[in-house]
Amino acid sequence: FTEETVLPITSMKDQNAAGTCWCYSTLSFVEAELLRLTGKTYDFSEMFIVWNTYMDRAQATVRTHGDISFSQGGSFYDVLYGIKHYGLVPDAELPAGVKHGDELSDFSEFSSVCDPFVEGIVKNRKLQVSPEGTPLWQEALAGILDAYIGERPETFVYEGKEYTPKSFAESTGFNPDDYVNLTSFSHHPFYEDFIIEVQD
């Protein structure tokens, strides 16, 4: 065949042994969009988005007494939500596998620690709070996330300029509100908004 149009893409990534396809695929879409819109190539940290959304999922799971699933899986919207609420960081600031001496993620042990931890908190009817008002389980979960994923940077330098994750996301020009999820269910009319009735 003859190539007529070749769309530029960013580098291929490997999620390895981690149920984070939702993050890898969506961030690669974001990178491709920025390449299309600005001509600039970025490599964003999947693990930064994963860290933040796992904490928020755990909070939602505890708040609903376990009626929301806490697991590795996710959706396109999780990444848009993560960018909007927490920002972005370059992959070099929080690369996959950094905590276990690899360049790829392996969530097998992490999930066997994290999932039962959240399940145990859900079953506890009296949650303890620190003197500062933070639920102690959130501090403990942050410790698990730091231990297996890595610590999130509060500030970093990129191309000679200092950023926070939020200011870095803003500097790229990517607006999460410009994008929507599309799905197809037979029990809702097509081309209309609705809440997806799944427990994620």
DRENTI-945060 format. One record per residue (C-alpha): residue in one letter; z, x, y. Coordinates in Angstrom, 3 decimals, always signed. Layout:
BEGIN
   res          Z          X          Y
     A          Z          X          Y
...
# end
This chain:
BEGIN
   res          Z          X          Y
     F     +0.000     +0.000     +0.000
     T     -0.343     +0.975     +3.625
     E     +2.677     +1.058     +5.891
     E     +1.935     -0.988     +8.985
     T     +5.401     -1.268    +10.483
     V     +8.380     +0.875     +9.584
     L    +11.670     -0.303    +11.020
     P    +14.196     +2.458    +11.694
     I    +17.493     +2.283     +9.815
     T    +20.711     +4.246     +9.800
     S    +21.865     +6.329     +6.841
     M    +22.563     +4.683     +3.487
     K    +26.251     +4.350     +2.566
     D    +28.046     +3.989     -0.763
     Q    +30.988     +1.587     -1.040
     N    +31.802     +3.120     -4.457
     A    +34.822     +1.540     -6.192
     A    +35.879     -0.750     -3.357
     G    +35.209     -4.461     -2.911
     T    +34.027     -3.887     +0.637
     C    +30.324     -4.790     +0.403
     W    +30.911     -7.370     +3.155
     C    +31.940     -4.570     +5.543
     Y    +29.322     -2.008     +4.537
     S    +26.464     -4.499     +4.708
     T    +27.507     -6.039     +8.012
     L    +28.244     -2.737     +9.747
     S    +24.864     -1.414     +8.588
     F    +23.349     -4.521    +10.189
     V    +25.266     -3.782    +13.419
     E    +24.072     -0.160    +13.337
     A    +20.482     -1.323    +12.783
     E    +20.764     -3.828    +15.617
     L    +21.983     -1.150    +18.019
     L    +19.191     +1.156    +16.863
     R    +16.715     -1.648    +17.553
     L    +18.232     -2.638    +20.898
     T    +19.201     +0.744    +22.344
     G    +17.440     +3.389    +20.259
     K    +20.826     +5.026    +19.627
     T    +22.069     +5.869    +16.131
     Y    +25.702     +5.139    +15.265
     D    +27.753     +5.591    +12.105
     F    +30.776     +3.277    +12.282
     S    +33.926     +3.427    +10.167
     E    +34.049     +0.686     +7.561
     M    +37.658     +1.552     +6.792
     F    +38.753     +0.794    +10.365
     I    +37.462     -2.771    +10.006
     V    +38.913     -3.056     +6.489
     W    +42.388     -1.889     +7.607
     N    +42.571     -4.439    +10.411
     T    +41.129     -7.400     +8.554
     Y    +43.345     -6.784     +5.502
     M    +46.425     -6.975     +7.731
     D    +45.207    -10.189     +9.345
     R    +44.325    -11.682     +5.958
     A    +47.792    -10.868     +4.684
     Q    +49.343    -12.594     +7.709
     A    +47.185    -15.681     +7.123
     T    +48.074    -15.667     +3.419
     V    +51.798    -15.518     +4.169
     R    +51.531    -18.140     +6.936
     T    +49.777    -20.588     +4.564
     H    +52.191    -19.867     +1.677
     G    +49.424    -18.305     -0.399
     D    +46.823    -21.005     +0.159
     I    +44.347    -18.373     +1.403
     S    +43.206    -15.755     -1.050
     F    +44.139    -12.158     -0.376
     S    +41.602     -9.924     -2.100
     Q    +39.037     -7.202     -1.500
     G    +36.156     -9.585     -0.857
     G    +35.071    -10.848     +2.527
     S    +32.209    -12.111     +4.644
     F    +29.834    -11.228     +7.450
     Y    +32.152    -12.941     +9.929
     D    +35.098    -10.690     +9.026
     V    +33.284     -7.760    +10.616
     L    +32.341     -9.706    +13.756
     Y    +35.965    -10.831    +14.000
     G    +37.173     -7.262    +13.514
     I    +34.881     -5.872    +16.207
     K    +35.869     -8.608    +18.653
     H    +39.628     -8.238    +18.116
     Y    +40.030     -4.533    +17.303
     G    +36.855     -2.703    +18.307
     L    +34.969     +0.033    +16.471
     V    +35.455     +3.719    +15.743
     P    +32.980     +6.355    +14.581
     D    +33.113     +7.021    +10.847
     A    +34.336    +10.557    +11.476
     E    +37.591     +9.106    +12.897
     L    +38.484     +7.188     +9.717
     P    +36.103     +8.054     +6.868
     A    +36.184     +6.466     +3.430
     G    +38.151     +8.313     +0.762
     V    +39.943    +10.558     +3.249
     K    +43.385     +9.856     +1.777
     H    +42.481    +10.884     -1.774
     G    +40.278    +13.863     -1.032
     D    +36.932    +12.176     -1.562
     E    +33.992    +11.048     +0.555
     L    +33.936     +7.647     -1.169
     S    +36.478     +4.852     -1.427
     D    +38.334     +3.991     -4.606
     F    +40.457     +0.863     -4.225
     S    +41.521     +0.494     -7.864
     E    +45.088     +1.778     -7.342
     F    +45.237     +0.500     -3.777
     S    +44.492     -3.084     -4.886
     S    +47.005     -2.916     -7.714
     V    +49.647     -2.008     -5.111
     C    +48.539     -4.138     -2.170
     D    +47.664     -7.456     -3.851
     P    +50.982     -7.922     -5.725
     F    +52.862     -6.834     -2.595
     V    +51.329     -9.655     -0.538
     E    +51.829    -12.093     -3.427
     G    +55.513    -11.143     -3.569
     I    +55.949    -11.720     +0.161
     V    +54.328    -15.153     -0.163
     K    +56.904    -16.121     -2.813
     N    +59.837    -14.931     -0.689
     R    +61.305    -17.841     +1.257
     K    +63.431    -15.783     +3.651
     L    +61.483    -13.002     +5.347
     Q    +63.381    -10.241     +7.129
     V    +62.615     -9.274    +10.716
     S    +63.210     -5.960    +12.517
     P    +65.417     -5.855    +15.671
     E    +62.126     -5.689    +17.639
     G    +61.019     -8.981    +16.081
     T    +58.363     -7.604    +13.716
     P    +58.421     -8.942    +10.157
     L    +59.483     -6.006     +7.975
     W    +56.837     -6.790     +5.386
     Q    +54.138     -6.128     +8.012
     E    +55.577     -2.660     +8.642
     A    +55.626     -2.049     +4.889
     L    +52.054     -3.271     +4.437
     A    +50.936     -1.064     +7.334
     G    +52.483     +1.839     +5.415
     I    +50.476     +0.926     +2.306
     L    +47.267     +0.641     +4.337
     D    +47.952     +3.981     +6.038
     A    +48.693     +5.636     +2.699
     Y    +45.532     +4.466     +0.933
     I    +43.023     +3.984     +3.773
     G    +44.301     +6.238     +6.550
     E    +45.853     +5.828     +9.970
     R    +43.806     +4.093    +12.644
     P    +43.134     +6.184    +15.741
     E    +44.456     +4.789    +19.013
     T    +42.214     +7.073    +21.078
     F    +39.462     +9.537    +20.223
     V    +36.754    +11.606    +21.864
     Y    +33.113    +10.732    +21.230
     E    +30.296    +12.740    +22.825
     G    +32.747    +14.285    +25.294
     K    +34.358    +11.032    +26.454
     E    +37.717     +9.551    +25.453
     Y    +37.747     +6.011    +24.076
     T    +40.014     +3.428    +22.528
     P    +38.471     +1.443    +19.658
     K    +37.922     -1.509    +22.007
     S    +36.386     +0.525    +24.829
     F    +34.133     +2.294    +22.309
     A    +32.899     -1.037    +20.924
     E    +32.188     -2.229    +24.469
     S    +30.326     +1.006    +25.260
     T    +27.818     +0.346    +22.463
     G    +26.659     -2.903    +24.048
     F    +27.049     -4.863    +20.812
     N    +28.293     -8.411    +21.460
     P    +29.685    -10.154    +18.347
     D    +29.306    -13.528    +20.074
     D    +25.514    -13.136    +19.979
     Y    +25.525    -13.611    +16.194
     V    +26.346    -16.478    +13.845
     N    +26.856    -16.957    +10.106
     L    +24.158    -18.860     +8.267
     T    +24.843    -20.497     +4.927
     S    +23.509    -23.389     +2.892
     F    +25.521    -26.079     +1.129
     S    +24.132    -29.357     -0.191
     H    +27.179    -31.439     +0.837
     H    +26.686    -30.754     +4.584
     P    +23.627    -31.531     +6.736
     F    +21.393    -28.536     +7.375
     Y    +21.274    -26.944    +10.848
     E    +24.744    -28.152    +11.836
     D    +28.051    -26.339    +12.269
     F    +30.821    -26.849     +9.733
     I    +33.901    -25.094     +8.420
     I    +33.205    -23.339     +5.121
     E    +35.575    -24.882     +2.589
     V    +36.613    -21.771     +0.695
     Q    +40.003    -20.116     +0.600
     D    +38.920    -16.843     +2.216
# end
